Amino acid sequence: MTTGNRPSVLIIGAGFGGIGMAIELRRNGFHDITILERADDLGGVWRENTYPGAACDVPSPLYSYSFEAKPDWPQRYSGRDAIHAYLRGVAERNGVLDAIRFGVEVTDAEFDDAAGHWTVRSADGNARTVDILISAVGQLSRPALPQIPGIDTFAGQAFHSAEWAHAVELTGKRVACIGTGASAIQYIPEIQPKVAELTLFQRTPAWVIPKFDTDYSPIQHKLFAKLPGALLAERFGWWAIAEFVSLGLVEFPAITKLVSGIAERHLRKQVADPELRAKLTPDYPIGCKRGLFSNDYYPALTQPNVTLETTAITEVVPEGVRTADGTVHAADVIIYGTGFKGTEFLWPMNIYGRAGRKLSDAWAAGAHAYYGITVPDFPNLFLVYGPNTNLGVGSIIYMIESQTRYIRQAVQLLADRPGHCLEVRADQEQQFNTALQQRLARTPWNFCSSWYRNAAGRITNNWPGSQTSYRRRIRTLDPADYTLTPAA
């Protein structure tokens, strides 16, 4: 609970959001911080995703904290191990490891109207009482398996790409891969040379853009270390490119035509077979689904041991996968590259606000929050990487830093008024979300199905603008957007 005018803070999740939030608070004099992490290590998606070829599709100088530049990234688009090690190093250097309680999964959190605090319960039976609750569980933390009949009847071995079964030997096996998203285009080129047969089941093709990757040399590492401005220039260059491309989502559609032209040339250059190329050509606007970056995905699909299957799957059978034409595609192993439950924010936790209102009920029609950070009727609760803060283009770390700075201002406001509750005004949040949805209606995300949209078609994940526009809007917390009331 409150110590002097320093409120107690509990953060859920020890990924980039949770670690960044703790650092921002500690740098500003708030030290009564606890981070609860359900796993036995920090890292979020970079802990969980260990599939072959796992890497970030945002250049590392940009996919990193602005206050923790790293001059010795191994590649421009670094792999999972380098990113995970970077985050651990940041946590160690900034003294937040001692605040993390590993192996603690939050199940429920309830706001006490009278006392003005949160009671947070975990699966181990413990309960913690805190002044401020911050969720940093992210949007891509729960793997999603497809709803295919017979999925449990398969006689071979099967696993989701986010839960890669490294003990399963793929060499010489018949492997069926279901899904062609951001993970699949990374692990397919890695496993293709090993397997006897690879059948890739594609529901819709993706827009694939060349990946302008490079290995940083020792000379570049020394340059970045001795001349920080050189690394800053690398970061700024990729940030500027992302900002330019993001303008094509709403303001300047001609920019998306330029990007789609690059993707089309990439496909023509790497796939000579017109029949295969036709299967890999999207029939929806670029940007509608997540754009993918790869130099080796298309070449892998042209290899003689690979079959691209576009006929719809009807069921999984003990021998393999049956498609709508009646063909059973025999397999020894099935890999599901079918993404995450992106629209189920904070699931499966139960969060109860004022008068016992359940957050999942408030979000029955789709998750929403004021700038993705705070929700009416849930005082002293803040979200990092919440609804409508994901990006079609750019670095989510940039967005996270913007959010942590805003939330820190809210914590300071509560520190200045001990015993009070801070709650966004319902009319302010509604006005914001109405305008947000109107702007989202003009984006390409409305013209196909993707994890950006919930079952009702509402876009709950993405921000319809640039990183800069978001940061500018939340640079300063305006107390007029909130009510600050004493606990009953």
C-alpha positions as CSV (number, residue, x, y, z in Angstrom):
1,M,0.0,0.0,0.0
2,T,0.9,3.7,-0.1
3,T,4.2,4.6,1.5
4,G,4.2,8.3,2.2
5,N,3.2,9.8,-1.1
6,R,4.7,6.9,-3.1
7,P,1.8,4.6,-4.2
8,S,2.4,0.9,-4.6
9,V,2.3,-0.4,-8.1
10,L,1.8,-3.9,-9.4
11,I,2.7,-4.7,-13.1
12,I,1.4,-7.9,-14.8
13,G,3.9,-9.2,-17.3
14,A,7.7,-9.0,-17.7
15,G,8.0,-8.4,-21.4
16,F,9.1,-5.2,-23.1
17,G,6.0,-3.4,-21.8
18,G,6.4,-4.5,-18.2
19,I,10.1,-4.0,-18.0
20,G,9.9,-0.6,-19.7
21,M,7.1,0.5,-17.3
22,A,9.1,-0.5,-14.2
23,I,12.2,1.4,-15.5
24,E,10.2,4.5,-16.2
25,L,8.7,4.5,-12.7
26,R,12.0,3.8,-11.0
27,R,13.7,6.6,-12.9
28,N,11.1,9.0,-11.5
29,G,11.4,8.0,-7.9
30,F,8.8,5.2,-7.6
31,H,10.2,2.1,-6.1
32,D,7.3,0.2,-4.5
33,I,6.9,-1.9,-7.7
34,T,6.1,-5.6,-8.1
35,I,6.1,-7.4,-11.4
36,L,4.2,-10.6,-11.6
37,E,5.2,-13.0,-14.4
38,R,3.5,-16.3,-15.1
39,A,6.5,-17.9,-16.7
40,D,9.9,-18.7,-15.2
41,D,11.8,-16.0,-17.2
42,L,11.2,-12.6,-18.5
43,G,10.8,-11.8,-22.2
44,G,7.2,-12.2,-23.3
45,V,7.0,-13.3,-26.9
46,W,10.8,-13.4,-27.1
47,R,10.8,-16.0,-24.3
48,E,8.0,-18.1,-25.7
49,N,8.8,-18.1,-29.4
50,T,11.8,-20.4,-29.9
51,Y,10.9,-21.7,-33.4
52,P,13.7,-22.0,-36.0
53,G,14.5,-18.6,-37.6
54,A,12.5,-16.6,-35.0
55,A,13.4,-12.9,-35.5
56,C,11.9,-9.5,-35.5
57,D,10.7,-7.8,-38.7
58,V,11.5,-4.4,-37.4
59,P,15.2,-3.3,-37.6
60,S,16.9,-3.8,-34.2
61,P,18.2,-0.2,-33.8
62,L,14.5,0.8,-33.9
63,Y,13.1,-2.2,-32.0
64,S,14.8,-1.3,-28.8
65,Y,14.5,1.3,-26.0
66,S,15.6,4.8,-26.9
67,F,17.4,5.0,-23.6
68,E,19.2,1.7,-24.1
69,A,20.9,1.8,-27.5
70,K,22.8,-1.3,-28.4
71,P,25.8,-0.8,-30.7
72,D,26.6,-4.5,-31.3
73,W,23.4,-6.0,-32.7
74,P,24.5,-9.0,-34.8
75,Q,22.1,-8.2,-37.6
76,R,19.9,-5.4,-38.7
77,Y,17.0,-7.7,-38.1
78,S,18.2,-9.6,-35.1
79,G,17.0,-13.0,-34.1
80,R,15.1,-14.1,-31.0
81,D,18.1,-15.0,-28.9
82,A,19.8,-11.6,-29.4
83,I,16.5,-9.7,-28.5
84,H,15.9,-11.9,-25.5
85,A,19.4,-11.3,-24.2
86,Y,19.0,-7.5,-24.8
87,L,15.9,-7.3,-22.7
88,R,17.5,-9.3,-19.9
89,G,20.5,-7.0,-20.0
90,V,18.3,-3.9,-19.9
91,A,16.4,-5.3,-16.8
92,E,19.7,-6.1,-15.1
93,R,21.3,-2.8,-15.8
94,N,18.3,-0.9,-14.6
95,G,17.8,-2.9,-11.4
96,V,14.3,-4.3,-12.0
97,L,15.0,-8.0,-11.9
98,D,14.6,-8.0,-8.1
99,A,11.0,-6.7,-8.6
100,I,9.9,-9.6,-10.7
101,R,8.1,-12.6,-9.1
102,F,8.4,-15.4,-11.5
103,G,5.9,-18.3,-11.8
104,V,3.0,-16.2,-10.6
105,E,0.0,-16.2,-12.9
106,V,-2.7,-13.6,-12.1
107,T,-6.2,-14.9,-12.2
108,D,-8.3,-12.1,-10.8
109,A,-8.1,-8.5,-9.8
110,E,-10.8,-6.6,-8.0
111,F,-11.1,-2.9,-7.3
112,D,-12.4,-2.0,-3.8
113,D,-14.5,1.1,-4.1
114,A,-14.4,2.0,-0.4
115,A,-10.7,1.5,0.1
116,G,-9.6,2.7,-3.4
117,H,-7.2,-0.1,-4.0
118,W,-6.8,-3.3,-6.0
119,T,-6.7,-6.8,-4.7
120,V,-4.8,-9.0,-7.1
121,R,-5.1,-12.8,-6.8
122,S,-2.9,-15.4,-8.4
123,A,-3.1,-19.1,-9.2
124,D,-0.9,-20.0,-6.2
125,G,-3.7,-18.8,-3.9
126,N,-2.0,-15.5,-2.8
127,A,-3.6,-12.1,-2.8
128,R,-1.8,-8.8,-3.1
129,T,-3.3,-5.3,-2.3
130,V,-1.9,-2.4,-4.3
131,D,-2.8,1.2,-5.1
132,I,-2.2,1.0,-8.8
133,L,-2.5,-1.9,-11.3
134,I,-0.8,-1.9,-14.6
135,S,-1.4,-4.7,-17.2
136,A,1.5,-5.3,-19.6
137,V,0.5,-8.7,-20.9
138,G,0.6,-7.6,-24.6
139,Q,-1.6,-8.6,-27.5
140,L,0.2,-11.7,-28.7
141,S,0.7,-13.9,-25.7
142,R,-1.8,-16.7,-26.2
143,P,-1.4,-19.1,-29.1
144,A,-4.5,-19.8,-31.2
145,L,-5.2,-23.3,-32.6
146,P,-7.6,-23.4,-35.6
147,Q,-11.1,-24.8,-35.2
148,I,-10.6,-27.8,-37.5
149,P,-12.7,-31.0,-36.9
150,G,-10.6,-33.9,-35.8
151,I,-7.6,-31.9,-34.7
152,D,-7.2,-34.2,-31.7
153,T,-7.3,-37.4,-33.8
154,F,-4.0,-37.0,-35.5
155,A,-1.8,-40.0,-34.9
156,G,1.5,-38.2,-35.4
157,Q,3.1,-35.3,-33.5
158,A,1.6,-31.8,-33.6
159,F,2.4,-28.5,-32.0
160,H,1.9,-24.7,-32.4
161,S,4.8,-22.7,-33.7
162,A,4.8,-20.6,-30.4
163,E,5.2,-23.8,-28.5
164,W,7.9,-25.4,-30.7
165,A,8.6,-29.0,-29.8
166,H,12.3,-29.1,-30.2
167,A,12.4,-32.8,-29.2
168,V,10.4,-33.7,-32.4
169,E,12.9,-34.6,-35.1
170,L,11.8,-33.2,-38.5
171,T,14.6,-34.6,-40.6
172,G,13.3,-36.9,-43.3
173,K,9.7,-36.5,-42.1
174,R,6.5,-35.5,-44.0
175,V,5.5,-32.2,-42.4
176,A,2.3,-30.3,-42.8
177,C,2.4,-26.6,-42.0
178,I,-1.0,-24.9,-41.5
179,G,-0.8,-21.1,-41.7
180,T,1.3,-18.6,-43.6
181,G,1.7,-15.7,-41.2
182,A,4.7,-13.9,-39.8
183,S,6.0,-17.0,-37.9
184,A,5.6,-19.4,-40.8
185,I,7.6,-17.4,-43.3
186,Q,10.5,-17.5,-40.8
187,Y,10.5,-21.2,-39.9
188,I,9.5,-22.7,-43.3
189,P,12.8,-21.8,-44.9
190,E,14.6,-23.2,-41.9
191,I,12.9,-26.6,-41.9
192,Q,12.5,-27.0,-45.7
193,P,16.0,-28.4,-46.3
194,K,15.6,-31.0,-43.6
195,V,12.2,-32.5,-44.2
196,A,11.3,-35.2,-46.8
197,E,8.1,-33.5,-47.8
198,L,6.6,-30.2,-46.7
199,T,2.9,-29.4,-47.5
200,L,2.0,-25.8,-46.7
201,F,-1.7,-25.1,-46.3
202,Q,-2.5,-21.5,-47.3
203,R,-5.8,-19.9,-46.8
204,T,-4.9,-16.5,-48.1
205,P,-1.5,-15.4,-49.5
206,A,0.5,-12.7,-47.8
207,W,2.1,-9.6,-49.2
208,V,5.8,-10.3,-48.8
209,I,8.3,-7.5,-49.0
210,P,12.1,-7.8,-49.4
211,K,14.0,-7.8,-46.1
212,F,16.8,-5.3,-46.3
213,D,18.9,-7.2,-43.8
214,T,22.6,-7.2,-43.2
215,D,25.1,-8.6,-40.8
216,Y,26.7,-5.8,-38.9
217,S,30.5,-6.0,-39.1
218,P,33.0,-5.5,-36.3
219,I,33.9,-2.2,-37.9
220,Q,30.2,-1.1,-37.7
221,H,30.0,-2.2,-34.1
222,K,33.0,0.0,-33.3
223,L,31.6,2.9,-35.2
224,F,28.2,2.6,-33.4
225,A,30.0,2.4,-30.1
226,K,32.4,5.3,-30.5
227,L,30.0,7.5,-32.5
228,P,26.6,7.2,-31.0
229,G,25.3,9.5,-33.6
230,A,25.9,6.9,-36.3
231,L,23.6,4.4,-34.5
232,L,21.1,7.2,-33.9
233,A,21.1,7.9,-37.6
234,E,20.4,4.2,-38.4
235,R,17.5,4.3,-35.9
236,F,16.2,7.6,-37.3
237,G,16.4,6.3,-40.9
238,W,14.2,3.3,-40.2
239,W,11.8,5.3,-38.1
240,A,11.4,7.8,-40.9
241,I,10.7,5.1,-43.4
242,A,8.1,3.6,-41.1
243,E,6.5,7.0,-40.7
244,F,6.4,7.6,-44.4
245,V,4.8,4.2,-45.1
246,S,2.2,4.7,-42.3
247,L,0.9,7.7,-44.1
248,G,-0.3,5.4,-46.9
249,L,-2.8,3.7,-44.5
250,V,-5.1,6.8,-44.5
251,E,-3.8,10.0,-45.9
252,F,-1.9,9.0,-49.1
253,P,-3.0,5.8,-50.7
254,A,-0.4,6.3,-53.4
255,I,2.2,5.2,-50.9
256,T,0.7,1.8,-50.5
257,K,0.7,1.4,-54.3
258,L,4.4,2.0,-54.2
259,V,4.9,-0.6,-51.5
260,S,2.6,-3.1,-53.3
261,G,4.7,-2.6,-56.4
262,I,7.8,-3.5,-54.5
263,A,6.1,-6.6,-53.2
264,E,4.9,-7.7,-56.7
265,R,8.3,-7.3,-58.2
266,H,9.8,-9.3,-55.3
267,L,7.3,-12.1,-56.1
268,R,8.0,-12.1,-59.9
269,K,11.7,-12.1,-59.3
270,Q,11.7,-15.1,-56.9
271,V,8.9,-17.3,-58.3
272,A,9.2,-18.1,-62.0
273,D,6.4,-20.7,-62.1
274,P,3.3,-18.7,-63.2
275,E,0.9,-21.2,-61.5
276,L,2.7,-21.0,-58.1
277,R,3.0,-17.2,-58.5
278,A,-0.7,-17.0,-59.0
279,K,-1.4,-18.9,-55.8
280,L,1.0,-16.5,-53.9
281,T,-0.6,-13.3,-55.3
282,P,-2.9,-11.6,-52.7
283,D,-6.4,-10.5,-53.8
284,Y,-6.8,-7.9,-51.1
285,P,-5.2,-4.4,-50.6
286,I,-1.7,-4.3,-49.1
287,G,-1.9,-3.4,-45.5
288,C,-5.2,-5.2,-44.9
289,K,-3.3,-8.0,-43.2
290,R,0.1,-7.8,-41.6
291,G,2.8,-7.2,-44.2
292,L,5.6,-9.8,-44.1
293,F,9.4,-9.4,-44.8
294,S,11.5,-12.2,-46.2
295,N,14.2,-13.0,-48.7
296,D,14.0,-16.8,-48.4
297,Y,10.3,-17.7,-48.1
298,Y,9.5,-17.7,-51.8
299,P,12.7,-19.6,-52.7
300,A,11.8,-22.3,-50.2
301,L,8.4,-22.7,-51.7
302,T,9.9,-23.4,-55.1
303,Q,11.9,-26.4,-53.9
304,P,10.9,-29.9,-55.2
305,N,10.0,-31.2,-51.7
306,V,7.4,-28.4,-51.1
307,T,3.8,-28.3,-52.1
308,L,1.6,-25.2,-51.7
309,E,-2.0,-26.4,-51.0
310,T,-4.7,-23.8,-51.4
311,T,-7.7,-26.1,-51.2
312,A,-9.6,-25.6,-48.0
313,I,-9.0,-27.9,-45.1
314,T,-12.1,-29.9,-44.0
315,E,-10.6,-32.0,-41.2
316,V,-7.6,-33.5,-39.6
317,V,-7.5,-37.3,-39.7
318,P,-5.1,-39.8,-38.0
319,E,-3.1,-40.0,-41.3
320,G,-2.8,-36.3,-41.9
321,V,-5.0,-33.4,-43.3
322,R,-8.0,-33.8,-45.5
323,T,-9.0,-31.0,-47.9
324,A,-12.3,-30.2,-49.5
325,D,-11.5,-32.2,-52.7
326,G,-11.3,-35.3,-50.6
327,T,-7.5,-35.7,-50.7
328,V,-5.8,-36.8,-47.6
329,H,-2.3,-35.2,-47.3
330,A,-0.3,-37.7,-45.3
331,A,1.9,-36.3,-42.6
332,D,4.1,-37.4,-39.8
333,V,4.1,-34.0,-38.1
334,I,1.7,-31.0,-38.1
335,I,2.9,-27.5,-37.3
336,Y,0.2,-24.9,-36.6
337,G,1.5,-21.4,-37.5
338,T,-1.9,-20.0,-36.8
339,G,-1.1,-17.0,-34.7
340,F,-2.5,-15.7,-31.4
341,K,-5.7,-14.7,-29.7
342,G,-5.0,-11.1,-30.5
343,T,-8.4,-9.7,-29.7
344,E,-8.9,-11.4,-26.3
345,F,-7.2,-8.6,-24.3
346,L,-6.2,-9.6,-20.8
347,W,-7.7,-13.1,-21.3
348,P,-8.1,-15.2,-19.2
349,M,-7.8,-12.9,-16.3
350,N,-11.0,-11.6,-14.6
351,I,-10.8,-7.9,-13.9
352,Y,-13.5,-6.2,-11.8
353,G,-13.9,-2.5,-11.5
354,R,-16.3,-0.2,-9.8
355,A,-19.4,-1.9,-8.4
356,G,-18.0,-5.2,-9.5
357,R,-18.2,-4.5,-13.2
358,K,-16.3,-7.0,-15.2
359,L,-13.9,-5.8,-17.8
360,S,-14.8,-8.5,-20.2
361,D,-18.5,-7.4,-20.0
362,A,-17.5,-3.8,-20.7
363,W,-15.6,-5.1,-23.7
364,A,-18.4,-7.5,-24.9
365,A,-18.6,-5.7,-28.3
366,G,-14.8,-5.3,-28.6
367,A,-12.0,-4.0,-26.4
368,H,-11.6,-0.2,-26.2
369,A,-9.7,2.2,-24.0
370,Y,-8.7,5.9,-23.9
371,Y,-5.6,5.9,-26.2
372,G,-5.4,2.2,-25.4
373,I,-4.4,3.0,-21.8
374,T,-7.3,3.4,-19.5
375,V,-11.0,2.4,-19.2
376,P,-14.0,4.1,-17.5
377,D,-15.2,2.4,-14.3
378,F,-11.8,0.9,-13.7
379,P,-9.9,3.5,-11.6
380,N,-6.2,3.3,-11.1
381,L,-5.9,0.6,-13.8
382,F,-3.6,1.3,-16.8
383,L,-2.7,-0.8,-19.8
384,V,0.5,-1.0,-21.7
385,Y,0.0,-2.1,-25.4
386,G,-3.7,-2.1,-24.9
387,P,-6.5,-1.9,-27.5
388,N,-5.8,0.1,-30.7
389,T,-2.1,0.6,-30.0
390,N,-0.6,-2.0,-32.3
391,L,1.0,-0.7,-35.5
392,G,0.7,-1.7,-39.1
393,V,4.1,-0.1,-39.7
394,G,6.8,0.8,-37.1
395,S,8.2,-0.3,-33.7
396,I,5.9,-1.2,-30.9
397,I,8.7,-0.3,-28.5
398,Y,8.3,3.3,-29.6
399,M,4.6,3.1,-28.7
400,I,5.3,1.4,-25.4
401,E,7.7,4.1,-24.3
402,S,5.0,6.7,-25.1
403,Q,2.5,4.8,-23.0
404,T,4.9,4.3,-20.0
405,R,5.6,8.0,-19.9
406,Y,1.9,8.9,-19.9
407,I,1.2,6.3,-17.2
408,R,4.0,7.6,-15.1
409,Q,2.3,11.0,-15.2
410,A,-0.9,9.4,-13.9
411,V,1.1,7.7,-11.1
412,Q,2.6,11.1,-10.2
413,L,-0.8,12.6,-10.1
414,L,-2.0,9.9,-7.6
415,A,1.2,10.3,-5.6
416,D,0.4,14.0,-5.2
417,R,-3.1,13.1,-4.0
418,P,-2.8,10.1,-1.7
419,G,-6.0,8.2,-1.1
420,H,-7.5,9.3,-4.4
421,C,-8.7,7.4,-7.5
422,L,-8.0,8.4,-11.0
423,E,-10.5,7.5,-13.6
424,V,-10.9,8.5,-17.3
425,R,-14.2,10.3,-18.0
426,A,-16.7,8.0,-19.8
427,D,-17.7,10.8,-22.2
428,Q,-14.1,11.6,-23.0
429,E,-13.3,7.9,-23.7
430,Q,-16.4,7.5,-25.8
431,Q,-15.7,10.6,-27.9
432,F,-12.1,9.4,-28.5
433,N,-13.2,5.9,-29.6
434,T,-16.0,7.2,-31.9
435,A,-13.4,9.3,-33.7
436,L,-11.0,6.5,-33.7
437,Q,-13.4,4.0,-35.3
438,Q,-14.3,6.6,-37.9
439,R,-10.7,6.9,-38.8
440,L,-10.2,3.2,-38.8
441,A,-13.0,2.8,-41.3
442,R,-10.8,4.6,-43.9
443,T,-7.9,2.1,-43.5
444,P,-7.2,-1.0,-45.5
445,W,-7.8,-3.2,-42.4
446,N,-11.6,-3.1,-43.2
447,F,-11.2,-5.1,-46.4
448,C,-10.2,-8.5,-45.3
449,S,-10.3,-10.7,-42.2
450,S,-7.3,-10.6,-39.9
451,W,-6.3,-10.8,-36.2
452,Y,-6.7,-7.0,-36.1
453,R,-10.5,-7.4,-36.1
454,N,-12.8,-9.2,-33.7
455,A,-15.7,-11.5,-34.7
456,A,-18.0,-8.6,-35.0
457,G,-15.7,-6.9,-37.4
458,R,-14.5,-4.1,-35.0
459,I,-10.8,-3.2,-35.4
460,T,-9.6,-3.5,-31.8
461,N,-5.9,-3.8,-32.2
462,N,-4.4,-1.1,-34.5
463,W,-3.6,2.6,-34.3
464,P,-4.7,4.3,-37.5
465,G,-1.8,6.7,-37.8
466,S,1.9,7.2,-37.3
467,Q,3.9,6.6,-34.2
468,T,4.6,10.3,-34.0
469,S,0.9,11.2,-34.0
470,Y,0.3,8.9,-31.1
471,R,3.2,10.1,-29.1
472,R,2.2,13.7,-29.7
473,R,-1.3,13.1,-28.5
474,I,-0.3,11.5,-25.2
475,R,2.8,13.4,-24.5
476,T,1.1,15.2,-21.6
477,L,-1.7,13.9,-19.4
478,D,-4.5,16.4,-19.2
479,P,-6.2,16.1,-15.8
480,A,-9.4,17.5,-17.4
481,D,-9.8,14.1,-19.1
482,Y,-10.1,12.4,-15.8
483,T,-12.0,12.5,-12.5
484,L,-9.9,12.4,-9.4
485,T,-11.9,11.5,-6.4
486,P,-11.1,10.4,-2.8
487,A,-11.8,6.8,-1.9
488,A,-15.1,6.3,-0.2
